[in-house]
């Protein structure tokens, strides 16, 4: 069963520091950052983001999920000390899993557009720069599959990624090259889809793209450049994760085919 917004948010702790001028009622951009064992990077990421977006009506939402280090305590301190001009900081908690964190942040967001990004900003701000030049695009993806992207992390990663892309296209018929990049998406669209997103882990954004494409919306993929200090970083996605994600594609397809069938049946019964 798809979790409702209250179910998703249940048990969360939150802390927020918002400006007194009421800009939270008219947020231009929500930035959602999942944080799992992110103590070494999360403060620097939040400060860099605040500096890049200074003076804008932006909310940064960090969603700590199942960390075993002091990530949550660090984020509590950041929230208490936050003083960025025009940029607010909100801390949430979800169950462990990138998908759980992104769903919780999506449902809590208020922005006209929403950025889904990583805790260490692997592509810097190139994705934001390009999305700003595409104000009417419903979905913009910082895509590693774009021919102009520079995101080489080695032959093994490329082989695993390529194989998974072929399987994803075969199982889901997906036209988007990289549904696991960074996202800048229309806020109303995201919040309307989020209650139907169930994937708790790495497949969350694949499920998001699948449902967006089923609505007839084609994401715009833009090139990204992997930051020099990330080239030698090991991927957080293991071989076992790739296998699990592969089987998850069939689960995802079956779940949403069932949902579509139920919706069609319900509509016909009202004729």
Number of C-alpha atoms within 10 A of each C-alpha: 6 12 14 12 16 10 10 20 20 12 12 15 14 14 15 17 18 20 15 8 8 11 17 18 10 12 21 17 24 27 23 27 26 29 29 22 18 22 19 14 14 25 18 14 18 23 14 15 18 23 13 12 18 14 12 16 21 28 28 23 26 27 31 28 25 18 17 11 13 13 21 26 12 16 25 18 12 21 20 13 11 19 15 17 16 21 26 24 25 23 22 25 24 25 20 18 20 26 23 26 28 28 31 29 31 27 20 18 24 21 23 16 24 29 25 21 20 17 23 18 20 19 23 16 16 14 24 20 10 18 24 12 9 13 12 10 16 19 25 26 29 28 26 25 22 16 10 12 15 17 21 14 15 12 9 10 16 13 11 15 16 13 13 17 19 13 17 21 14 11 14 16 13 19 14 21 18 21 26 20 23 25 26 28 24 20 23 17 15 21 20 11 17 24 17 18 22 19 21 16 16 19 23 24 23 23 26 20 22 21 17 18 16 11 9 8 14 16 22 17 24 21 19 26 19 18 13 11 8 16 15 10 10 11 11 7 11 12 12 9 13 17 12 13 19 18 11 16 21 14 13 21 16 13 13 16 12 11 13 12 11 12 12 11 11 11 10 9 8 6 5
